[in-house]
């Protein structure tokens, strides 16, 4: 069943997989989900991102990263901009998540990128989510 907010669904699936200590999580693929997943891999929050082909819509398989003490690399996730209440930020308003220990993910005119890259490119945009 399609959801009205695929990014929220994506974050909820990751959160539930972490709480259940799963090694991997499967999510329906879209361009925005693919971009966010690649950012999570670049930043070291997940180990691997692979794509499986489906009949209508493919799925992404994210391999979660755990430390030696069985704690996850992702401490928390929060959806910031929702379909009912969009949140746009300028370059000066991009939040620093957990004093630099987390990341903010933005959808900008230059594509989906982290808050640090958006600051460097001097662009603002829609604040999709924060991850720490």
The first five atom37 places (N, CA, C, CB, O) and aatype in JSON, in Angstrom:
{
  "aatype": [20, 20, 20, 20, 20, 20, 20, 20, 20, 20, 20, 20, 20, 20, 20, 20, 20, 20, 20, 20, 20, 20, 20, 20, 20, 20, 20, 20, 20, 20, 20, 20, 20, 20, 20, 20, 20, 20, 20, 20, 20, 20, 20, 20, 20, 20, 20, 20, 20, 20, 20, 20, 20, 20, 20, 20, 20, 20, 20, 20, 20, 20, 20, 20, 20, 20, 20, 20, 20, 20, 20, 20, 20, 20, 20, 20, 20, 20, 20, 20, 20, 20, 20, 20, 20, 20, 20, 20, 20, 20, 20, 20, 20, 20, 20, 20, 20, 20, 20, 20, 20, 20, 20, 20, 20, 20, 20, 20, 20, 20, 20, 20, 20, 20, 20, 20, 20, 20, 20, 20, 20, 20, 20, 20, 20, 20, 20, 20, 20, 20, 20, 20],
  "atom_mask": [
    [1, 1, 1, 1, 1],
    [1, 1, 1, 1, 1],
    [1, 1, 1, 1, 1],
    [1, 1, 1, 1, 1],
    [1, 1, 1, 1, 1],
    [1, 1, 1, 1, 1],
    [1, 1, 1, 1, 1],
    [1, 1, 1, 1, 1],
    [1, 1, 1, 1, 1],
    [1, 1, 1, 1, 1],
    [1, 1, 1, 1, 1],
    [1, 1, 1, 1, 1],
    [1, 1, 1, 1, 1],
    [1, 1, 1, 1, 1],
    [1, 1, 1, 1, 1],
    [1, 1, 1, 1, 1],
    [1, 1, 1, 1, 1],
    [1, 1, 1, 1, 1],
    [1, 1, 1, 1, 1],
    [1, 1, 1, 1, 1],
    [1, 1, 1, 1, 1],
    [1, 1, 1, 1, 1],
    [1, 1, 1, 1, 1],
    [1, 1, 1, 1, 1],
    [1, 1, 1, 1, 1],
    [1, 1, 1, 1, 1],
    [1, 1, 1, 1, 1],
    [1, 1, 1, 1, 1],
    [1, 1, 1, 1, 1],
    [1, 1, 1, 1, 1],
    [1, 1, 1, 1, 1],
    [1, 1, 1, 1, 1],
    [1, 1, 1, 1, 1],
    [1, 1, 1, 1, 1],
    [1, 1, 1, 1, 1],
    [1, 1, 1, 1, 1],
    [1, 1, 1, 1, 1],
    [1, 1, 1, 1, 1],
    [1, 1, 1, 1, 1],
    [1, 1, 1, 1, 1],
    [1, 1, 1, 1, 1],
    [1, 1, 1, 1, 1],
    [1, 1, 1, 1, 1],
    [1, 1, 1, 1, 1],
    [1, 1, 1, 1, 1],
    [1, 1, 1, 1, 1],
    [1, 1, 1, 1, 1],
    [1, 1, 1, 1, 1],
    [1, 1, 1, 1, 1],
    [1, 1, 1, 1, 1],
    [1, 1, 1, 1, 1],
    [1, 1, 1, 1, 1],
    [1, 1, 1, 1, 1],
    [1, 1, 1, 1, 1],
    [1, 1, 1, 1, 1],
    [1, 1, 1, 1, 1],
    [1, 1, 1, 1, 1],
    [1, 1, 1, 1, 1],
    [1, 1, 1, 1, 1],
    [1, 1, 1, 1, 1],
    [1, 1, 1, 1, 1],
    [1, 1, 1, 1, 1],
    [1, 1, 1, 1, 1],
    [1, 1, 1, 1, 1],
    [1, 1, 1, 1, 1],
    [1, 1, 1, 1, 1],
    [1, 1, 1, 1, 1],
    [1, 1, 1, 1, 1],
    [1, 1, 1, 1, 1],
    [1, 1, 1, 1, 1],
    [1, 1, 1, 1, 1],
    [1, 1, 1, 1, 1],
    [1, 1, 1, 1, 1],
    [1, 1, 1, 1, 1],
    [1, 1, 1, 1, 1],
    [1, 1, 1, 1, 1],
    [1, 1, 1, 1, 1],
    [1, 1, 1, 1, 1],
    [1, 1, 1, 1, 1],
    [1, 1, 1, 1, 1],
    [1, 1, 1, 1, 1],
    [1, 1, 1, 1, 1],
    [1, 1, 1, 1, 1],
    [1, 1, 1, 1, 1],
    [1, 1, 1, 1, 1],
    [1, 1, 1, 1, 1],
    [1, 1, 1, 1, 1],
    [1, 1, 1, 1, 1],
    [1, 1, 1, 1, 1],
    [1, 1, 1, 1, 1],
    [1, 1, 1, 1, 1],
    [1, 1, 1, 1, 1],
    [1, 1, 1, 1, 1],
    [1, 1, 1, 1, 1],
    [1, 1, 1, 1, 1],
    [1, 1, 1, 1, 1],
    [1, 1, 1, 1, 1],
    [1, 1, 1, 1, 1],
    [1, 1, 1, 1, 1],
    [1, 1, 1, 1, 1],
    [1, 1, 1, 1, 1],
    [1, 1, 1, 1, 1],
    [1, 1, 1, 1, 1],
    [1, 1, 1, 1, 1],
    [1, 1, 1, 1, 1],
    [1, 1, 1, 1, 1],
    [1, 1, 1, 1, 1],
    [1, 1, 1, 1, 1],
    [1, 1, 1, 1, 1],
    [1, 1, 1, 1, 1],
    [1, 1, 1, 1, 1],
    [1, 1, 1, 1, 1],
    [1, 1, 1, 1, 1],
    [1, 1, 1, 1, 1],
    [1, 1, 1, 1, 1],
    [1, 1, 1, 1, 1],
    [1, 1, 1, 1, 1],
    [1, 1, 1, 1, 1],
    [1, 1, 1, 1, 1],
    [1, 1, 1, 1, 1],
    [1, 1, 1, 1, 1],
    [1, 1, 1, 1, 1],
    [1, 1, 1, 1, 1],
    [1, 1, 1, 1, 1],
    [1, 1, 1, 1, 1],
    [1, 1, 1, 1, 1],
    [1, 1, 1, 1, 1],
    [1, 1, 1, 1, 1],
    [1, 1, 1, 1, 1],
    [1, 1, 1, 1, 1],
    [1, 1, 1, 1, 1],
    [1, 1, 1, 1, 1]
  ],
  "atom_positions": [
    [[0.84, -1.18, 0.0], [0.0, 0.0, 0.0], [0.89, 1.24, 0.0], [-0.96, 0.0, 1.22], [1.75, 1.37, 0.86]],
    [[0.69, 2.15, -0.95], [1.52, 3.34, -0.99], [1.21, 4.28, 0.17], [1.33, 4.07, -2.32], [0.07, 4.39, 0.62]],
    [[2.25, 4.96, 0.64], [2.07, 5.9, 1.73], [2.05, 7.32, 1.18], [3.18, 5.74, 2.79], [2.53, 7.57, 0.08]],
    [[1.49, 8.23, 1.96], [1.44, 9.61, 1.52], [2.77, 10.32, 1.78], [0.3, 10.35, 2.23], [3.03, 11.38, 1.21]],
    [[3.6, 9.75, 2.64], [4.9, 10.33, 2.94], [5.98, 9.24, 2.91], [4.88, 11.04, 4.31], [6.25, 8.63, 3.94]],
    [[6.58, 9.0, 1.76], [7.56, 7.91, 1.66], [8.82, 8.11, 2.5], [7.95, 7.72, 0.23], [9.43, 7.14, 2.93]],
    [[9.21, 9.36, 2.74], [10.41, 9.6, 3.54], [10.16, 9.24, 4.99], [10.86, 11.08, 3.43], [11.02, 8.65, 5.64]],
    [[8.98, 9.57, 5.51], [8.6, 9.18, 6.87], [8.58, 7.66, 7.0], [7.24, 9.77, 7.24], [9.04, 7.1, 8.0]],
    [[8.02, 7.0, 6.0], [7.97, 5.55, 6.0], [9.38, 4.96, 6.0], [7.17, 5.04, 4.78], [9.65, 3.99, 6.72]],
    [[10.27, 5.54, 5.2], [11.66, 5.11, 5.13], [12.34, 5.21, 6.49], [12.42, 5.94, 4.1], [13.0, 4.27, 6.93]],
    [[12.18, 6.36, 7.15], [12.8, 6.56, 8.46], [12.21, 5.64, 9.52], [12.65, 8.02, 8.89], [12.92, 5.14, 10.39]],
    [[10.89, 5.41, 9.45], [10.24, 4.52, 10.42], [10.72, 3.08, 10.24], [8.71, 4.58, 10.25], [10.92, 2.37, 11.23]],
    [[10.92, 2.65, 9.0], [11.42, 1.29, 8.76], [12.83, 1.12, 9.31], [11.4, 0.97, 7.26], [13.15, 0.08, 9.88]],
    [[13.67, 2.14, 9.13], [15.03, 2.07, 9.67], [14.98, 2.03, 11.19], [15.87, 3.27, 9.19], [15.68, 1.23, 11.81]],
    [[14.18, 2.89, 11.8], [14.06, 2.94, 13.26], [13.58, 1.6, 13.82], [13.09, 4.06, 13.67], [14.1, 1.12, 14.83]],
    [[12.57, 1.01, 13.17], [12.04, -0.28, 13.63], [13.06, -1.4, 13.47], [10.77, -0.62, 12.87], [13.16, -2.27, 14.33]],
    [[13.83, -1.38, 12.38], [14.85, -2.41, 12.16], [15.97, -2.29, 13.2], [15.43, -2.29, 10.74], [16.51, -3.31, 13.65]],
    [[16.32, -1.08, 13.58], [17.34, -0.87, 14.61], [16.85, -1.4, 15.95], [17.72, 0.62, 14.72], [17.58, -2.09, 16.65]],
    [[15.61, -1.08, 16.3], [15.06, -1.54, 17.57], [14.94, -3.06, 17.63], [13.7, -0.91, 17.81], [15.09, -3.65, 18.7]],
    [[14.68, -3.7, 16.49], [14.56, -5.15, 16.43], [15.91, -5.82, 16.17], [13.57, -5.55, 15.34], [15.97, -7.05, 16.07]],
    [[16.99, -5.04, 16.07], [18.34, -5.55, 15.85], [18.48, -6.34, 14.54], [18.75, -6.42, 17.01], [19.22, -7.33, 14.49]],
    [[17.79, -5.91, 13.49], [17.92, -6.57, 12.2], [19.24, -6.18, 11.55], [16.73, -6.2, 11.27], [19.77, -5.1, 11.81]],
    [[19.76, -7.05, 10.73], [21.01, -6.77, 10.03], [20.77, -5.87, 8.82], [21.68, -8.07, 9.58], [21.64, -5.08, 8.46]],
    [[19.6, -5.98, 8.2], [19.29, -5.19, 7.01], [17.82, -4.81, 7.02], [19.65, -5.97, 5.72], [17.02, -5.41, 7.73]],
    [[17.49, -3.82, 6.22], [16.1, -3.38, 6.1], [15.81, -3.13, 4.62], [15.84, -2.08, 6.96], [16.64, -2.58, 3.9]],
    [[14.62, -3.54, 4.18], [14.19, -3.34, 2.8], [13.16, -2.21, 2.76], [13.6, -4.64, 2.2], [12.23, -2.18, 3.56]],
    [[13.35, -1.3, 1.8], [12.43, -0.17, 1.65], [12.1, 0.0, 0.18], [13.05, 1.13, 2.23], [12.94, -0.28, -0.68]],
    [[10.88, 0.45, -0.14], [10.54, 0.74, -1.54], [11.42, 1.89, -2.05], [9.02, 1.11, -1.67], [11.73, 2.82, -1.31]],
    [[11.81, 1.8, -3.3], [12.75, 2.77, -3.84], [12.03, 3.92, -4.55], [13.71, 2.09, -4.8], [11.01, 3.73, -5.2]],
    [[12.59, 5.1, -4.39], [12.2, 6.29, -5.16], [13.48, 7.12, -5.29], [11.02, 7.1, -4.46], [14.48, 6.81, -4.65]],
    [[13.44, 8.14, -6.09], [14.65, 8.94, -6.29], [15.1, 9.62, -5.0], [14.41, 9.99, -7.36], [16.3, 9.66, -4.7]],
    [[14.16, 10.16, -4.23], [14.54, 10.84, -2.99], [15.06, 9.84, -1.95], [13.34, 11.62, -2.42], [16.02, 10.13, -1.24]],
    [[14.43, 8.67, -1.87], [14.89, 7.63, -0.93], [16.28, 7.15, -1.34], [13.89, 6.43, -0.9], [17.14, 6.94, -0.48]],
    [[16.5, 6.98, -2.63], [17.82, 6.55, -3.13], [18.88, 7.59, -2.76], [17.78, 6.34, -4.68], [19.99, 7.22, -2.37]],
    [[18.57, 8.86, -2.87], [19.51, 9.93, -2.52], [19.82, 9.94, -1.03], [18.95, 11.29, -2.94], [20.98, 10.07, -0.64]],
    [[18.79, 9.81, -0.2], [19.0, 9.8, 1.24], [19.81, 8.58, 1.66], [17.65, 9.83, 1.99], [20.69, 8.68, 2.51]],
    [[19.52, 7.42, 1.06], [20.26, 6.2, 1.39], [21.73, 6.33, 1.0], [19.63, 4.99, 0.68], [22.61, 5.85, 1.72]],
    [[22.01, 6.95, -0.14], [23.41, 7.11, -0.53], [24.15, 8.07, 0.41], [23.5, 7.63, -1.98], [25.34, 7.89, 0.68]],
    [[23.45, 9.08, 0.92], [24.05, 9.97, 1.91], [24.34, 9.21, 3.2], [23.12, 11.17, 2.2], [25.4, 9.4, 3.8]],
    [[23.42, 8.35, 3.63], [23.65, 7.55, 4.84], [24.87, 6.65, 4.67], [22.41, 6.69, 5.16], [25.63, 6.44, 5.62]],
    [[25.07, 6.12, 3.47], [26.24, 5.27, 3.21], [27.53, 6.11, 3.2], [26.08, 4.53, 1.87], [28.54, 5.7, 3.77]],
    [[27.48, 7.27, 2.54], [28.66, 8.15, 2.49], [29.09, 8.6, 3.89], [28.37, 9.38, 1.63], [30.28, 8.69, 4.17]],
    [[28.12, 8.88, 4.74], [28.41, 9.38, 6.08], [28.73, 8.26, 7.08], [27.25, 10.19, 6.59], [29.09, 8.54, 8.22]],
    [[28.59, 7.0, 6.66], [28.97, 5.88, 7.52], [27.88, 5.38, 8.46], [30.13, 6.26, 8.32], [28.18, 4.64, 9.4]],
    [[26.63, 5.75, 8.22], [25.55, 5.29, 9.08], [25.06, 3.89, 8.68], [24.39, 6.27, 9.03], [24.54, 3.16, 9.53]],
    [[25.21, 3.53, 7.43], [24.88, 2.17, 6.97], [26.11, 1.62, 6.24], [23.6, 2.17, 6.04], [26.93, 2.37, 5.71]],
    [[26.21, 0.29, 6.22], [27.37, -0.35, 5.61], [27.25, -0.43, 4.1], [27.57, -1.74, 6.18], [28.19, -0.13, 3.37]],
    [[26.07, -0.84, 3.62], [25.91, -1.09, 2.2], [24.48, -0.76, 1.77], [26.25, -2.55, 1.85], [23.53, -0.93, 2.53]],
    [[24.34, -0.28, 0.54], [23.04, -0.01, -0.06], [23.0, -0.73, -1.4], [22.78, 1.53, -0.23], [23.79, -0.42, -2.3]],
    [[22.08, -1.67, -1.54], [21.93, -2.37, -2.82], [20.49, -2.24, -3.28], [22.34, -3.88, -2.69], [19.58, -2.02, -2.49]],
    [[20.32, -2.37, -4.58], [18.97, -2.22, -5.15], [18.53, -3.53, -5.78], [18.94, -1.08, -6.2], [19.27, -4.15, -6.55]],
    [[17.32, -3.96, -5.44], [16.73, -5.16, -6.01], [15.63, -4.74, -6.97], [16.19, -6.12, -4.91], [14.85, -3.84, -6.67]],
    [[15.57, -5.41, -8.11], [14.53, -5.1, -9.09], [13.23, -5.79, -8.69], [14.96, -5.54, -10.5], [13.24, -6.92, -8.21]],
    [[12.13, -5.11, -8.89], [10.81, -5.66, -8.62], [9.96, -5.58, -9.88], [10.13, -4.91, -7.45], [10.41, -5.09, -10.92]],
    [[8.73, -6.06, -9.77], [7.84, -6.02, -10.92], [7.45, -4.58, -11.26], [6.58, -6.85, -10.65], [7.63, -4.14, -12.4]],
    [[6.93, -3.87, -10.29], [6.49, -2.49, -10.53], [7.52, -1.51, -9.98], [5.11, -2.25, -9.88], [7.96, -0.6, -10.68]],
    [[7.9, -1.71, -8.73], [8.8, -0.79, -8.05], [9.88, -1.63, -7.37], [8.04, 0.11, -7.02], [9.57, -2.64, -6.73]],
    [[11.12, -1.23, -7.5], [12.21, -1.96, -6.88], [12.28, -1.69, -5.39], [13.53, -1.6, -7.54], [11.51, -0.9, -4.85]],
    [[13.21, -2.36, -4.73], [13.43, -2.14, -3.31], [14.91, -1.88, -3.06], [12.94, -3.35, -2.48], [15.77, -2.41, -3.76]],
    [[15.18, -1.06, -2.07], [16.54, -0.83, -1.61], [16.77, -1.68, -0.38], [16.8, 0.67, -1.32], [15.9, -1.77, 0.48]],
    [[17.93, -2.29, -0.29], [18.31, -3.06, 0.89], [19.45, -2.32, 1.55], [18.71, -4.54, 0.52], [20.53, -2.19, 0.98]],
    [[19.22, -1.83, 2.76], [20.23, -1.12, 3.53], [20.78, -2.07, 4.59], [19.66, 0.18, 4.17], [20.02, -2.57, 5.42]],
    [[22.08, -2.31, 4.57], [22.72, -3.12, 5.6], [23.12, -2.19, 6.73], [23.96, -3.9, 5.03], [23.93, -1.29, 6.54]],
    [[22.54, -2.4, 7.9], [22.76, -1.52, 9.03], [24.14, -1.75, 9.64], [21.68, -1.72, 10.09], [24.66, -2.87, 9.6]],
    [[24.72, -0.72, 10.19], [26.06, -0.79, 10.78], [25.95, -0.85, 12.3], [26.92, 0.42, 10.33], [25.35, 0.02, 12.93]],
    [[26.52, -1.88, 12.87], [26.55, -2.06, 14.31], [27.98, -2.02, 14.81], [25.88, -3.38, 14.72], [28.9, -2.43, 14.09]],
    [[28.19, -1.53, 16.02], [29.5, -1.5, 16.64], [29.74, -2.83, 17.36], [29.64, -0.3, 17.62], [28.87, -3.69, 17.39]],
    [[30.91, -2.99, 17.95], [31.26, -4.23, 18.64], [30.35, -4.49, 19.84], [32.73, -4.19, 19.09], [30.08, -5.64, 20.18]],
    [[29.88, -3.44, 20.49], [29.01, -3.6, 21.65], [27.53, -3.69, 21.27], [29.21, -2.46, 22.62], [26.66, -3.47, 22.11]],
    [[27.25, -4.0, 20.01], [25.89, -4.18, 19.47], [25.07, -2.89, 19.46], [25.16, -5.22, 20.27], [23.85, -2.94, 19.33]],
    [[25.72, -1.75, 19.6], [25.0, -0.49, 19.46], [25.03, -0.07, 17.99], [25.61, 0.63, 20.38], [25.99, -0.36, 17.28]],
    [[23.99, 0.59, 17.56], [23.88, 0.97, 16.16], [24.57, 2.29, 15.91], [22.42, 1.04, 15.72], [24.7, 3.12, 16.82]],
    [[25.02, 2.49, 14.69], [25.65, 3.76, 14.31], [24.64, 4.9, 14.31], [26.31, 3.64, 12.92], [25.0, 6.05, 14.53]],
    [[23.37, 4.57, 14.08], [22.31, 5.58, 14.08], [21.7, 5.63, 15.48], [21.21, 5.26, 12.99], [21.09, 4.66, 15.94]],
    [[21.87, 6.76, 16.14], [21.3, 6.93, 17.47], [19.85, 7.39, 17.42], [22.11, 7.92, 18.27], [19.06, 7.06, 18.31]],
    [[19.49, 8.13, 16.4], [18.13, 8.62, 16.27], [17.91, 9.26, 14.91], [17.81, 9.61, 17.37], [18.85, 9.67, 14.24]],
    [[16.63, 9.34, 14.53], [16.24, 9.96, 13.26], [15.0, 10.8, 13.52], [15.96, 8.87, 12.15], [14.15, 10.44, 14.34]],
    [[14.89, 11.91, 12.84], [13.7, 12.75, 12.99], [13.32, 13.33, 11.64], [13.94, 13.87, 14.02], [14.16, 13.89, 10.93]],
    [[12.06, 13.2, 11.29], [11.51, 13.82, 10.07], [11.21, 15.26, 10.43], [10.21, 13.07, 9.55], [10.44, 15.53, 11.35]],
    [[11.81, 16.2, 9.72], [11.64, 17.61, 10.05], [10.53, 18.25, 9.22], [12.95, 18.35, 9.83], [9.64, 18.89, 9.78]],
    [[10.56, 18.1, 7.9], [9.57, 18.7, 7.03], [8.56, 17.62, 6.64], [10.24, 19.32, 5.77], [8.93, 16.58, 6.1]],
    [[7.31, 17.88, 6.91], [6.26, 16.9, 6.63], [5.36, 17.44, 5.52], [5.43, 16.57, 7.91], [5.38, 18.64, 5.24]],
    [[4.56, 16.57, 4.88], [3.67, 17.06, 3.82], [2.68, 18.11, 4.32], [2.92, 15.9, 3.21], [2.3, 19.0, 3.56]],
    [[2.26, 18.02, 5.57], [1.31, 18.99, 6.11], [1.95, 20.26, 6.59], [0.55, 18.38, 7.22], [1.28, 21.28, 6.73]],
    [[3.26, 20.22, 6.85], [3.97, 21.39, 7.35], [5.41, 21.34, 6.83], [3.93, 21.46, 8.91], [6.29, 20.75, 7.46]],
    [[5.62, 21.95, 5.7], [6.95, 21.97, 5.11], [7.85, 22.91, 5.9], [6.9, 22.4, 3.63], [7.4, 23.91, 6.44]],
    [[9.13, 22.57, 5.97], [10.09, 23.41, 6.69], [11.26, 23.73, 5.77], [10.59, 22.7, 7.98], [12.05, 22.87, 5.4]],
    [[11.34, 25.0, 5.4], [12.41, 25.47, 4.53], [13.38, 26.3, 5.35], [11.85, 26.29, 3.35], [12.97, 27.07, 6.22]],
    [[14.67, 26.14, 5.08], [15.68, 26.88, 5.81], [16.62, 27.55, 4.83], [16.47, 25.95, 6.77], [16.92, 27.03, 3.76]],
    [[17.08, 28.73, 5.23], [18.11, 29.42, 4.46], [19.47, 28.87, 4.85], [18.04, 30.94, 4.69], [19.58, 28.06, 5.77]],
    [[20.5, 29.31, 4.18], [21.84, 28.78, 4.44], [22.29, 29.11, 5.87], [22.85, 29.35, 3.42], [23.04, 28.34, 6.47]],
    [[21.84, 30.24, 6.42], [22.21, 30.61, 7.79], [21.4, 29.87, 8.84], [22.04, 32.11, 7.98], [21.76, 29.87, 10.02]],
    [[20.3, 29.24, 8.44], [19.41, 28.56, 9.4], [19.56, 27.04, 9.4], [17.98, 28.91, 9.09], [18.82, 26.36, 10.1]],
    [[20.51, 26.51, 8.62], [20.71, 25.05, 8.58], [21.2, 24.61, 9.95], [21.73, 24.64, 7.45], [22.22, 25.1, 10.43]],
    [[20.49, 23.66, 10.59], [20.85, 23.29, 11.97], [22.12, 22.45, 12.03], [19.71, 22.52, 12.61], [22.43, 21.68, 11.12]],
    [[22.84, 22.61, 13.12], [23.98, 21.75, 13.43], [23.44, 20.69, 14.4], [25.21, 22.55, 14.05], [23.09, 21.01, 15.53]],
    [[23.38, 19.46, 13.95], [22.74, 18.39, 14.7], [23.71, 17.83, 15.73], [22.25, 17.27, 13.76], [24.81, 17.4, 15.38]],
    [[23.31, 17.83, 16.99], [24.11, 17.3, 18.11], [25.53, 17.85, 18.09], [24.14, 15.77, 18.05], [26.5, 17.1, 18.24]],
    [[25.65, 19.16, 17.91], [26.95, 19.85, 17.87], [27.91, 19.23, 16.86], [27.59, 19.84, 19.24], [29.1, 19.09, 17.15]],
    [[27.41, 18.88, 15.7], [28.24, 18.34, 14.64], [28.38, 16.84, 14.64], [29.58, 18.94, 14.72], [29.04, 16.29, 13.76]],
    [[27.78, 16.15, 15.6], [27.87, 14.7, 15.67], [26.81, 14.01, 14.8], [27.74, 14.23, 17.1], [26.86, 12.8, 14.62]],
    [[25.87, 14.78, 14.28], [24.83, 14.24, 13.41], [24.8, 15.01, 12.1], [23.45, 14.29, 14.1], [25.62, 15.9, 11.87]],
    [[23.84, 14.65, 11.25], [23.72, 15.33, 9.97], [22.29, 15.79, 9.74], [24.18, 14.41, 8.82], [21.34, 15.18, 10.22]],
    [[22.17, 16.86, 9.0], [20.87, 17.32, 8.51], [20.85, 17.05, 7.01], [20.63, 18.86, 8.83], [21.85, 17.3, 6.33]],
    [[19.74, 16.54, 6.5], [19.62, 16.25, 5.08], [18.62, 17.22, 4.47], [19.19, 14.76, 4.83], [17.49, 17.34, 4.94]],
    [[19.05, 17.92, 3.42], [18.23, 18.94, 2.78], [18.0, 18.6, 1.31], [18.89, 20.31, 2.9], [18.84, 17.97, 0.66]],
    [[16.85, 19.02, 0.83], [16.57, 18.97, -0.6], [16.76, 20.38, -1.13], [15.12, 18.41, -0.89], [15.98, 21.28, -0.81]],
    [[17.79, 20.57, -1.93], [18.13, 21.9, -2.43], [17.95, 21.95, -3.94], [19.57, 22.28, -2.04], [17.59, 20.96, -4.57]],
    [[18.21, 23.11, -4.5], [18.15, 23.25, -5.96], [19.26, 22.43, -6.63], [18.27, 24.72, -6.36], [19.16, 22.11, -7.81]],
    [[20.31, 22.1, -5.88], [21.4, 21.29, -6.4], [21.24, 19.81, -6.1], [22.69, 21.78, -5.85], [22.18, 19.04, -6.31]],
    [[20.09, 19.4, -5.6], [19.84, 18.0, -5.26], [19.79, 17.79, -3.76], [20.92, 17.11, -5.88], [19.87, 18.74, -2.98]],
    [[19.66, 16.53, -3.37], [19.61, 16.18, -1.95], [21.04, 16.12, -1.43], [18.87, 14.82, -1.72], [21.89, 15.45, -2.02]],
    [[21.31, 16.83, -0.32], [22.67, 16.87, 0.23], [22.63, 17.1, 1.73], [23.51, 17.96, -0.45], [21.59, 17.44, 2.29]],
    [[23.78, 16.91, 2.37], [23.87, 17.14, 3.81], [23.91, 18.63, 4.09], [25.13, 16.44, 4.39], [24.13, 19.44, 3.2]],
    [[23.69, 18.97, 5.35], [23.73, 20.37, 5.75], [25.09, 21.0, 5.55], [23.31, 20.51, 7.18], [25.18, 22.17, 5.17]],
    [[26.16, 20.23, 5.8], [27.52, 20.76, 5.63], [27.8, 21.08, 4.17], [28.56, 19.76, 6.16], [28.39, 22.12, 3.86]],
    [[27.38, 20.21, 3.26], [27.58, 20.46, 1.83], [26.74, 21.64, 1.36], [27.24, 19.21, 1.0], [27.17, 22.42, 0.51]],
    [[25.53, 21.78, 1.92], [24.67, 22.9, 1.55], [25.27, 24.22, 2.02], [23.25, 22.72, 2.14], [25.21, 25.22, 1.31]],
    [[25.85, 24.22, 3.23], [26.51, 25.43, 3.72], [27.69, 25.79, 2.82], [26.99, 25.23, 5.17], [27.9, 26.96, 2.5]],
    [[28.46, 24.77, 2.43], [29.62, 25.0, 1.58], [29.21, 25.52, 0.2], [30.44, 23.7, 1.43], [29.88, 26.38, -0.37]],
    [[28.08, 25.0, -0.32], [27.57, 25.45, -1.62], [26.76, 26.75, -1.5], [26.72, 24.37, -2.24], [26.34, 27.31, -2.51]],
    [[26.54, 27.21, -0.26], [25.8, 28.43, 0.02], [24.37, 28.38, -0.52], [26.54, 29.63, -0.57], [23.9, 29.34, -1.14]],
    [[23.68, 27.25, -0.27], [22.28, 27.1, -0.67], [21.46, 26.61, 0.51], [22.14, 26.14, -1.87], [21.96, 25.87, 1.36]],
    [[20.22, 27.01, 0.55], [19.28, 26.52, 1.53], [18.29, 25.62, 0.81], [18.55, 27.68, 2.26], [18.44, 25.33, -0.38]],
    [[17.26, 25.16, 1.53], [16.27, 24.32, 0.91], [15.32, 23.72, 1.92], [16.94, 23.23, 0.12], [15.19, 24.24, 3.03]],
    [[14.67, 22.64, 1.55], [13.74, 21.98, 2.45], [14.51, 21.03, 3.36], [12.65, 21.21, 1.65], [15.22, 20.15, 2.89]],
    [[14.36, 21.21, 4.67], [15.02, 20.37, 5.66], [14.22, 19.06, 5.78], [15.14, 21.11, 7.04], [13.19, 19.02, 6.44]],
    [[14.72, 18.0, 5.15], [14.0, 16.73, 5.13], [14.04, 16.02, 6.46], [14.55, 15.84, 4.06], [12.99, 15.69, 7.02]],
    [[15.24, 15.77, 6.98], [15.36, 15.02, 8.24], [16.71, 15.3, 8.88], [15.19, 13.51, 7.99], [17.62, 15.83, 8.26]],
    [[16.8, 14.92, 10.16], [18.07, 14.98, 10.88], [18.37, 13.58, 11.4], [18.01, 16.03, 12.05], [17.46, 12.85, 11.8]],
    [[19.65, 13.21, 11.39], [20.08, 11.89, 11.82], [21.3, 12.07, 12.72], [20.4, 10.96, 10.6], [22.2, 12.85, 12.41]],
    [[21.31, 11.34, 13.83], [22.46, 11.4, 14.74], [22.78, 10.04, 15.27], [22.19, 12.34, 15.89], [23.72, 9.89, 16.06]]
  ]
}
